[in-house]
């Protein structure tokens, strides 16, 4: 680990290492707070360093579509949008081929993951944001339904 690396502690806290000295390590969070961790505690902790071996990182976006949808078409449209977003966004890994993997027959949808890659772990949220916006618009245009649960409540009318 070195100053400037983006890390996640086993407590779930994450940020950039801002200082390392003989007693402790300071980590600046994305909300501009500083976490000071004693090195004795750090040496026994599990730490994910998102800058090693390089700064690129894959992440999943989980979605679901109606059972009535043509899954080949859903996959094709989703890949097209994912490629477009990766090329348009500065945080997208330009040489990465996005993946779609269907995985679950849910209560009201067929669920799948879209695997995208970002150039930097912190930028994954921007990339995910833009991907969801563009995919939602494209699904609407193509008539692809993203279902959601509906409850009907019936009540007896007293006489």
VEXMARMI-421499 format. One record per residue (C-alpha): residue number from 1; residue in three letters; chain; x, y negated, z. Coordinates in nm, 4 decimals, decimal comma. Layout:
<atom><pos>NUM</pos><code>ALA</code><unit>A</unit><c1>X</c1><c2>Y</c2><c3>Z</c3></atom>
...
//
This chain:
<atom><pos>1</pos><code>UNK</code><unit>A</unit><c1>0,0000</c1><c2>0,0000</c2><c3>0,0000</c3></atom>
<atom><pos>2</pos><code>UNK</code><unit>A</unit><c1>0,1108</c1><c2>-0,3512</c2><c3>-0,0720</c3></atom>
<atom><pos>3</pos><code>UNK</code><unit>A</unit><c1>-0,0273</c1><c2>-0,7033</c2><c3>-0,0504</c3></atom>
<atom><pos>4</pos><code>UNK</code><unit>A</unit><c1>-0,2854</c1><c2>-0,7614</c2><c3>-0,3227</c3></atom>
<atom><pos>5</pos><code>UNK</code><unit>A</unit><c1>-0,4135</c1><c2>-0,4020</c2><c3>-0,3358</c3></atom>
<atom><pos>6</pos><code>UNK</code><unit>A</unit><c1>-0,7894</c1><c2>-0,3501</c2><c3>-0,3026</c3></atom>
<atom><pos>7</pos><code>UNK</code><unit>A</unit><c1>-0,8623</c1><c2>-0,0837</c2><c3>-0,0405</c3></atom>
<atom><pos>8</pos><code>UNK</code><unit>A</unit><c1>-1,1562</c1><c2>0,0817</c2><c3>0,1355</c3></atom>
<atom><pos>9</pos><code>UNK</code><unit>A</unit><c1>-1,1108</c1><c2>0,2005</c2><c3>0,4929</c3></atom>
<atom><pos>10</pos><code>UNK</code><unit>A</unit><c1>-1,2744</c1><c2>0,5152</c2><c3>0,6276</c3></atom>
<atom><pos>11</pos><code>UNK</code><unit>A</unit><c1>-1,5104</c1><c2>0,2822</c2><c3>0,8178</c3></atom>
<atom><pos>12</pos><code>UNK</code><unit>A</unit><c1>-1,6502</c1><c2>0,1627</c2><c3>0,4823</c3></atom>
<atom><pos>13</pos><code>UNK</code><unit>A</unit><c1>-1,4929</c1><c2>-0,1817</c2><c3>0,5075</c3></atom>
<atom><pos>14</pos><code>UNK</code><unit>A</unit><c1>-1,3114</c1><c2>-0,2960</c2><c3>0,1961</c3></atom>
<atom><pos>15</pos><code>UNK</code><unit>A</unit><c1>-1,1063</c1><c2>-0,5845</c2><c3>0,0660</c3></atom>
<atom><pos>16</pos><code>UNK</code><unit>A</unit><c1>-0,7684</c1><c2>-0,7046</c2><c3>-0,0546</c3></atom>
<atom><pos>17</pos><code>UNK</code><unit>A</unit><c1>-0,4611</c1><c2>-0,6506</c2><c3>0,1603</c3></atom>
<atom><pos>18</pos><code>UNK</code><unit>A</unit><c1>-0,3481</c1><c2>-1,0038</c2><c3>0,2402</c3></atom>
<atom><pos>19</pos><code>UNK</code><unit>A</unit><c1>-0,0628</c1><c2>-0,9356</c2><c3>0,4832</c3></atom>
<atom><pos>20</pos><code>UNK</code><unit>A</unit><c1>0,1353</c1><c2>-0,6429</c2><c3>0,6205</c3></atom>
<atom><pos>21</pos><code>UNK</code><unit>A</unit><c1>0,3669</c1><c2>-0,6875</c2><c3>0,9193</c3></atom>
<atom><pos>22</pos><code>UNK</code><unit>A</unit><c1>0,5217</c1><c2>-0,4516</c2><c3>1,1736</c3></atom>
<atom><pos>23</pos><code>UNK</code><unit>A</unit><c1>0,2132</c1><c2>-0,4583</c2><c3>1,4049</c3></atom>
<atom><pos>24</pos><code>UNK</code><unit>A</unit><c1>-0,0913</c1><c2>-0,4825</c2><c3>1,1800</c3></atom>
<atom><pos>25</pos><code>UNK</code><unit>A</unit><c1>-0,2340</c1><c2>-0,5160</c2><c3>0,8328</c3></atom>
<atom><pos>26</pos><code>UNK</code><unit>A</unit><c1>-0,4775</c1><c2>-0,7917</c2><c3>0,7354</c3></atom>
<atom><pos>27</pos><code>UNK</code><unit>A</unit><c1>-0,7481</c1><c2>-0,7208</c2><c3>0,4796</c3></atom>
<atom><pos>28</pos><code>UNK</code><unit>A</unit><c1>-0,9493</c1><c2>-1,0052</c2><c3>0,3251</c3></atom>
<atom><pos>29</pos><code>UNK</code><unit>A</unit><c1>-1,3032</c1><c2>-0,8916</c2><c3>0,2427</c3></atom>
<atom><pos>30</pos><code>UNK</code><unit>A</unit><c1>-1,5008</c1><c2>-1,0009</c2><c3>-0,0616</c3></atom>
<atom><pos>31</pos><code>UNK</code><unit>A</unit><c1>-1,7168</c1><c2>-1,2087</c2><c3>0,1760</c3></atom>
<atom><pos>32</pos><code>UNK</code><unit>A</unit><c1>-1,4032</c1><c2>-1,4060</c2><c3>0,2741</c3></atom>
<atom><pos>33</pos><code>UNK</code><unit>A</unit><c1>-1,3592</c1><c2>-1,2546</c2><c3>0,6210</c3></atom>
<atom><pos>34</pos><code>UNK</code><unit>A</unit><c1>-1,0361</c1><c2>-1,1014</c2><c3>0,7485</c3></atom>
<atom><pos>35</pos><code>UNK</code><unit>A</unit><c1>-1,0128</c1><c2>-0,7558</c2><c3>0,9045</c3></atom>
<atom><pos>36</pos><code>UNK</code><unit>A</unit><c1>-0,7010</c1><c2>-0,7034</c2><c3>1,1165</c3></atom>
<atom><pos>37</pos><code>UNK</code><unit>A</unit><c1>-0,6157</c1><c2>-0,3351</c2><c3>1,1591</c3></atom>
<atom><pos>38</pos><code>UNK</code><unit>A</unit><c1>-0,3339</c1><c2>-0,2157</c2><c3>1,3867</c3></atom>
<atom><pos>39</pos><code>UNK</code><unit>A</unit><c1>-0,0836</c1><c2>-0,0157</c2><c3>1,1817</c3></atom>
<atom><pos>40</pos><code>UNK</code><unit>A</unit><c1>-0,1001</c1><c2>0,2644</c2><c3>1,4404</c3></atom>
<atom><pos>41</pos><code>UNK</code><unit>A</unit><c1>-0,4708</c1><c2>0,3048</c2><c3>1,3573</c3></atom>
<atom><pos>42</pos><code>UNK</code><unit>A</unit><c1>-0,4122</c1><c2>0,2591</c2><c3>0,9834</c3></atom>
<atom><pos>43</pos><code>UNK</code><unit>A</unit><c1>-0,1551</c1><c2>0,5407</c2><c3>0,9816</c3></atom>
<atom><pos>44</pos><code>UNK</code><unit>A</unit><c1>-0,4205</c1><c2>0,7897</c2><c3>1,1000</c3></atom>
<atom><pos>45</pos><code>UNK</code><unit>A</unit><c1>-0,7021</c1><c2>0,6610</c2><c3>0,8761</c3></atom>
<atom><pos>46</pos><code>UNK</code><unit>A</unit><c1>-0,8201</c1><c2>0,7717</c2><c3>0,5353</c3></atom>
<atom><pos>47</pos><code>UNK</code><unit>A</unit><c1>-0,7753</c1><c2>0,4851</c2><c3>0,2912</c3></atom>
<atom><pos>48</pos><code>UNK</code><unit>A</unit><c1>-0,8793</c1><c2>0,4595</c2><c3>-0,0726</c3></atom>
<atom><pos>49</pos><code>UNK</code><unit>A</unit><c1>-0,6433</c1><c2>0,2345</c2><c3>-0,2677</c3></atom>
<atom><pos>50</pos><code>UNK</code><unit>A</unit><c1>-0,8269</c1><c2>0,1252</c2><c3>-0,5826</c3></atom>
<atom><pos>51</pos><code>UNK</code><unit>A</unit><c1>-0,5110</c1><c2>-0,0175</c2><c3>-0,7371</c3></atom>
<atom><pos>52</pos><code>UNK</code><unit>A</unit><c1>-0,3344</c1><c2>0,3195</c2><c3>-0,7486</c3></atom>
<atom><pos>53</pos><code>UNK</code><unit>A</unit><c1>-0,2558</c1><c2>0,4871</c2><c3>-0,9786</c3></atom>
<atom><pos>54</pos><code>UNK</code><unit>A</unit><c1>-0,4034</c1><c2>0,1975</c2><c3>-1,1791</c3></atom>
<atom><pos>55</pos><code>UNK</code><unit>A</unit><c1>-0,6813</c1><c2>-0,0567</c2><c3>-1,1369</c3></atom>
<atom><pos>56</pos><code>UNK</code><unit>A</unit><c1>-0,9378</c1><c2>0,1040</c2><c3>-1,3699</c3></atom>
<atom><pos>57</pos><code>UNK</code><unit>A</unit><c1>-1,2217</c1><c2>0,2896</c2><c3>-1,2008</c3></atom>
<atom><pos>58</pos><code>UNK</code><unit>A</unit><c1>-1,5245</c1><c2>0,4920</c2><c3>-1,3122</c3></atom>
<atom><pos>59</pos><code>UNK</code><unit>A</unit><c1>-1,8620</c1><c2>0,4365</c2><c3>-1,1476</c3></atom>
<atom><pos>60</pos><code>UNK</code><unit>A</unit><c1>-2,2128</c1><c2>0,5776</c2><c3>-1,1902</c3></atom>
<atom><pos>61</pos><code>UNK</code><unit>A</unit><c1>-2,5440</c1><c2>0,4087</c2><c3>-1,2546</c3></atom>
<atom><pos>62</pos><code>UNK</code><unit>A</unit><c1>-2,8322</c1><c2>0,6414</c2><c3>-1,1633</c3></atom>
<atom><pos>63</pos><code>UNK</code><unit>A</unit><c1>-3,1541</c1><c2>0,6118</c2><c3>-1,3646</c3></atom>
<atom><pos>64</pos><code>UNK</code><unit>A</unit><c1>-3,4709</c1><c2>0,8028</c2><c3>-1,4400</c3></atom>
<atom><pos>65</pos><code>UNK</code><unit>A</unit><c1>-3,7028</c1><c2>0,8293</c2><c3>-1,7395</c3></atom>
<atom><pos>66</pos><code>UNK</code><unit>A</unit><c1>-4,0485</c1><c2>0,9732</c2><c3>-1,7947</c3></atom>
<atom><pos>67</pos><code>UNK</code><unit>A</unit><c1>-4,0928</c1><c2>1,3437</c2><c3>-1,8623</c3></atom>
<atom><pos>68</pos><code>UNK</code><unit>A</unit><c1>-4,2550</c1><c2>1,2423</c2><c3>-2,1932</c3></atom>
<atom><pos>69</pos><code>UNK</code><unit>A</unit><c1>-3,9370</c1><c2>1,0853</c2><c3>-2,3304</c3></atom>
<atom><pos>70</pos><code>UNK</code><unit>A</unit><c1>-3,7164</c1><c2>1,2340</c2><c3>-2,6015</c3></atom>
<atom><pos>71</pos><code>UNK</code><unit>A</unit><c1>-3,3951</c1><c2>1,2881</c2><c3>-2,4034</c3></atom>
<atom><pos>72</pos><code>UNK</code><unit>A</unit><c1>-3,1770</c1><c2>1,2827</c2><c3>-2,7167</c3></atom>
<atom><pos>73</pos><code>UNK</code><unit>A</unit><c1>-3,3087</c1><c2>0,9333</c2><c3>-2,7928</c3></atom>
<atom><pos>74</pos><code>UNK</code><unit>A</unit><c1>-3,2677</c1><c2>0,8207</c2><c3>-2,4306</c3></atom>
<atom><pos>75</pos><code>UNK</code><unit>A</unit><c1>-2,9055</c1><c2>0,9374</c2><c3>-2,4372</c3></atom>
<atom><pos>76</pos><code>UNK</code><unit>A</unit><c1>-2,8367</c1><c2>0,7698</c2><c3>-2,7736</c3></atom>
<atom><pos>77</pos><code>UNK</code><unit>A</unit><c1>-2,9874</c1><c2>0,4342</c2><c3>-2,6718</c3></atom>
<atom><pos>78</pos><code>UNK</code><unit>A</unit><c1>-2,8159</c1><c2>0,4396</c2><c3>-2,3316</c3></atom>
<atom><pos>79</pos><code>UNK</code><unit>A</unit><c1>-2,4737</c1><c2>0,5116</c2><c3>-2,4857</c3></atom>
<atom><pos>80</pos><code>UNK</code><unit>A</unit><c1>-2,5219</c1><c2>0,2309</c2><c3>-2,7413</c3></atom>
<atom><pos>81</pos><code>UNK</code><unit>A</unit><c1>-2,6027</c1><c2>-0,0200</c2><c3>-2,4671</c3></atom>
<atom><pos>82</pos><code>UNK</code><unit>A</unit><c1>-2,3165</c1><c2>0,1035</c2><c3>-2,2473</c3></atom>
<atom><pos>83</pos><code>UNK</code><unit>A</unit><c1>-2,0629</c1><c2>0,0693</c2><c3>-2,5317</c3></atom>
<atom><pos>84</pos><code>UNK</code><unit>A</unit><c1>-2,1898</c1><c2>-0,2814</c2><c3>-2,6101</c3></atom>
<atom><pos>85</pos><code>UNK</code><unit>A</unit><c1>-2,1634</c1><c2>-0,3929</c2><c3>-2,2468</c3></atom>
<atom><pos>86</pos><code>UNK</code><unit>A</unit><c1>-1,8131</c1><c2>-0,2459</c2><c3>-2,2053</c3></atom>
<atom><pos>87</pos><code>UNK</code><unit>A</unit><c1>-1,6968</c1><c2>-0,4367</c2><c3>-2,5144</c3></atom>
<atom><pos>88</pos><code>UNK</code><unit>A</unit><c1>-1,8711</c1><c2>-0,7665</c2><c3>-2,4295</c3></atom>
<atom><pos>89</pos><code>UNK</code><unit>A</unit><c1>-1,7772</c1><c2>-0,7933</c2><c3>-2,0635</c3></atom>
<atom><pos>90</pos><code>UNK</code><unit>A</unit><c1>-1,4215</c1><c2>-0,8843</c2><c3>-1,9677</c3></atom>
<atom><pos>91</pos><code>UNK</code><unit>A</unit><c1>-1,4470</c1><c2>-0,6364</c2><c3>-1,6790</c3></atom>
<atom><pos>92</pos><code>UNK</code><unit>A</unit><c1>-1,5306</c1><c2>-0,3437</c2><c3>-1,9102</c3></atom>
<atom><pos>93</pos><code>UNK</code><unit>A</unit><c1>-1,2669</c1><c2>-0,0840</c2><c3>-2,0015</c3></atom>
<atom><pos>94</pos><code>UNK</code><unit>A</unit><c1>-1,2627</c1><c2>-0,1248</c2><c3>-2,3800</c3></atom>
<atom><pos>95</pos><code>UNK</code><unit>A</unit><c1>-1,1207</c1><c2>0,2214</c2><c3>-2,4644</c3></atom>
<atom><pos>96</pos><code>UNK</code><unit>A</unit><c1>-1,3541</c1><c2>0,4195</c2><c3>-2,2372</c3></atom>
<atom><pos>97</pos><code>UNK</code><unit>A</unit><c1>-1,6311</c1><c2>0,6317</c2><c3>-2,3867</c3></atom>
<atom><pos>98</pos><code>UNK</code><unit>A</unit><c1>-1,9367</c1><c2>0,6071</c2><c3>-2,1564</c3></atom>
<atom><pos>99</pos><code>UNK</code><unit>A</unit><c1>-2,1107</c1><c2>0,9292</c2><c3>-2,0538</c3></atom>
<atom><pos>100</pos><code>UNK</code><unit>A</unit><c1>-2,4735</c1><c2>1,0222</c2><c3>-1,9912</c3></atom>
<atom><pos>101</pos><code>UNK</code><unit>A</unit><c1>-2,5457</c1><c2>1,3268</c2><c3>-1,7761</c3></atom>
<atom><pos>102</pos><code>UNK</code><unit>A</unit><c1>-2,9008</c1><c2>1,4426</c2><c3>-1,6995</c3></atom>
<atom><pos>103</pos><code>UNK</code><unit>A</unit><c1>-2,9045</c1><c2>1,6140</c2><c3>-1,3620</c3></atom>
<atom><pos>104</pos><code>UNK</code><unit>A</unit><c1>-3,2422</c1><c2>1,6372</c2><c3>-1,1813</c3></atom>
<atom><pos>105</pos><code>UNK</code><unit>A</unit><c1>-3,6084</c1><c2>1,7058</c2><c3>-1,2461</c3></atom>
<atom><pos>106</pos><code>UNK</code><unit>A</unit><c1>-3,7465</c1><c2>1,4525</c2><c3>-0,9986</c3></atom>
<atom><pos>107</pos><code>UNK</code><unit>A</unit><c1>-4,0986</c1><c2>1,4134</c2><c3>-0,8638</c3></atom>
<atom><pos>108</pos><code>UNK</code><unit>A</unit><c1>-4,1928</c1><c2>1,1699</c2><c3>-1,1387</c3></atom>
<atom><pos>109</pos><code>UNK</code><unit>A</unit><c1>-3,8869</c1><c2>1,1356</c2><c3>-1,3621</c3></atom>
<atom><pos>110</pos><code>UNK</code><unit>A</unit><c1>-3,5887</c1><c2>1,3081</c2><c3>-1,5189</c3></atom>
<atom><pos>111</pos><code>UNK</code><unit>A</unit><c1>-3,2854</c1><c2>1,1591</c2><c3>-1,3490</c3></atom>
<atom><pos>112</pos><code>UNK</code><unit>A</unit><c1>-2,9472</c1><c2>1,0946</c2><c3>-1,5038</c3></atom>
<atom><pos>113</pos><code>UNK</code><unit>A</unit><c1>-2,6183</c1><c2>0,9201</c2><c3>-1,4426</c3></atom>
<atom><pos>114</pos><code>UNK</code><unit>A</unit><c1>-2,4413</c1><c2>0,6833</c2><c3>-1,6759</c3></atom>
<atom><pos>115</pos><code>UNK</code><unit>A</unit><c1>-2,0655</c1><c2>0,6770</c2><c3>-1,6214</c3></atom>
<atom><pos>116</pos><code>UNK</code><unit>A</unit><c1>-1,8989</c1><c2>0,3435</c2><c3>-1,6957</c3></atom>
<atom><pos>117</pos><code>UNK</code><unit>A</unit><c1>-1,5427</c1><c2>0,2230</c2><c3>-1,6343</c3></atom>
<atom><pos>118</pos><code>UNK</code><unit>A</unit><c1>-1,4312</c1><c2>-0,1139</c2><c3>-1,5075</c3></atom>
<atom><pos>119</pos><code>UNK</code><unit>A</unit><c1>-1,0872</c1><c2>-0,2747</c2><c3>-1,5245</c3></atom>
<atom><pos>120</pos><code>UNK</code><unit>A</unit><c1>-1,1062</c1><c2>-0,3687</c2><c3>-1,1568</c3></atom>
<atom><pos>121</pos><code>UNK</code><unit>A</unit><c1>-1,3089</c1><c2>-0,2213</c2><c3>-0,8692</c3></atom>
<atom><pos>122</pos><code>UNK</code><unit>A</unit><c1>-1,4409</c1><c2>-0,5616</c2><c3>-0,7623</c3></atom>
<atom><pos>123</pos><code>UNK</code><unit>A</unit><c1>-1,5833</c1><c2>-0,6279</c2><c3>-1,1094</c3></atom>
<atom><pos>124</pos><code>UNK</code><unit>A</unit><c1>-1,7958</c1><c2>-0,3106</c2><c3>-1,1143</c3></atom>
<atom><pos>125</pos><code>UNK</code><unit>A</unit><c1>-2,0925</c1><c2>-0,5036</c2><c3>-0,9729</c3></atom>
<atom><pos>126</pos><code>UNK</code><unit>A</unit><c1>-2,0868</c1><c2>-0,7574</c2><c3>-1,2578</c3></atom>
<atom><pos>127</pos><code>UNK</code><unit>A</unit><c1>-2,0612</c1><c2>-0,4785</c2><c3>-1,5140</c3></atom>
<atom><pos>128</pos><code>UNK</code><unit>A</unit><c1>-2,3430</c1><c2>-0,2787</c2><c3>-1,3521</c3></atom>
<atom><pos>129</pos><code>UNK</code><unit>A</unit><c1>-2,5600</c1><c2>-0,5938</c2><c3>-1,3348</c3></atom>
<atom><pos>130</pos><code>UNK</code><unit>A</unit><c1>-2,5186</c1><c2>-0,6671</c2><c3>-1,7051</c3></atom>
<atom><pos>131</pos><code>UNK</code><unit>A</unit><c1>-2,5663</c1><c2>-0,3027</c2><c3>-1,8041</c3></atom>
<atom><pos>132</pos><code>UNK</code><unit>A</unit><c1>-2,8946</c1><c2>-0,2722</c2><c3>-1,6120</c3></atom>
<atom><pos>133</pos><code>UNK</code><unit>A</unit><c1>-3,0299</c1><c2>-0,5967</c2><c3>-1,7617</c3></atom>
<atom><pos>134</pos><code>UNK</code><unit>A</unit><c1>-2,9438</c1><c2>-0,4984</c2><c3>-2,1175</c3></atom>
<atom><pos>135</pos><code>UNK</code><unit>A</unit><c1>-3,0615</c1><c2>-0,1382</c2><c3>-2,0789</c3></atom>
<atom><pos>136</pos><code>UNK</code><unit>A</unit><c1>-3,3935</c1><c2>-0,2495</c2><c3>-1,9295</c3></atom>
<atom><pos>137</pos><code>UNK</code><unit>A</unit><c1>-3,4520</c1><c2>-0,4849</c2><c3>-2,2245</c3></atom>
<atom><pos>138</pos><code>UNK</code><unit>A</unit><c1>-3,3547</c1><c2>-0,2151</c2><c3>-2,4761</c3></atom>
<atom><pos>139</pos><code>UNK</code><unit>A</unit><c1>-3,5752</c1><c2>0,0484</c2><c3>-2,3093</c3></atom>
<atom><pos>140</pos><code>UNK</code><unit>A</unit><c1>-3,8696</c1><c2>-0,1951</c2><c3>-2,3274</c3></atom>
<atom><pos>141</pos><code>UNK</code><unit>A</unit><c1>-3,7982</c1><c2>-0,2596</c2><c3>-2,6965</c3></atom>
<atom><pos>142</pos><code>UNK</code><unit>A</unit><c1>-3,7732</c1><c2>0,1151</c2><c3>-2,7704</c3></atom>
<atom><pos>143</pos><code>UNK</code><unit>A</unit><c1>-4,0816</c1><c2>0,1994</c2><c3>-2,5624</c3></atom>
<atom><pos>144</pos><code>UNK</code><unit>A</unit><c1>-3,8806</c1><c2>0,4163</c2><c3>-2,3216</c3></atom>
<atom><pos>145</pos><code>UNK</code><unit>A</unit><c1>-4,0641</c1><c2>0,4384</c2><c3>-1,9900</c3></atom>
<atom><pos>146</pos><code>UNK</code><unit>A</unit><c1>-3,8910</c1><c2>0,4140</c2><c3>-1,6522</c3></atom>
<atom><pos>147</pos><code>UNK</code><unit>A</unit><c1>-4,1600</c1><c2>0,5603</c2><c3>-1,4251</c3></atom>
<atom><pos>148</pos><code>UNK</code><unit>A</unit><c1>-4,2262</c1><c2>0,4669</c2><c3>-1,0669</c3></atom>
<atom><pos>149</pos><code>UNK</code><unit>A</unit><c1>-4,4496</c1><c2>0,6280</c2><c3>-0,8068</c3></atom>
<atom><pos>150</pos><code>UNK</code><unit>A</unit><c1>-4,8078</c1><c2>0,5069</c2><c3>-0,7835</c3></atom>
<atom><pos>151</pos><code>UNK</code><unit>A</unit><c1>-5,0412</c1><c2>0,5740</c2><c3>-0,4931</c3></atom>
<atom><pos>152</pos><code>UNK</code><unit>A</unit><c1>-5,4152</c1><c2>0,5533</c2><c3>-0,5123</c3></atom>
<atom><pos>153</pos><code>UNK</code><unit>A</unit><c1>-5,5829</c1><c2>0,4947</c2><c3>-0,1786</c3></atom>
<atom><pos>154</pos><code>UNK</code><unit>A</unit><c1>-5,9446</c1><c2>0,6015</c2><c3>-0,1498</c3></atom>
<atom><pos>155</pos><code>UNK</code><unit>A</unit><c1>-6,1543</c1><c2>0,4986</c2><c3>0,1450</c3></atom>
<atom><pos>156</pos><code>UNK</code><unit>A</unit><c1>-6,4991</c1><c2>0,6103</c2><c3>0,2472</c3></atom>
<atom><pos>157</pos><code>UNK</code><unit>A</unit><c1>-6,7458</c1><c2>0,3314</c2><c3>0,2574</c3></atom>
<atom><pos>158</pos><code>UNK</code><unit>A</unit><c1>-6,9491</c1><c2>0,3468</c2><c3>0,5757</c3></atom>
<atom><pos>159</pos><code>UNK</code><unit>A</unit><c1>-7,3260</c1><c2>0,3501</c2><c3>0,5331</c3></atom>
//
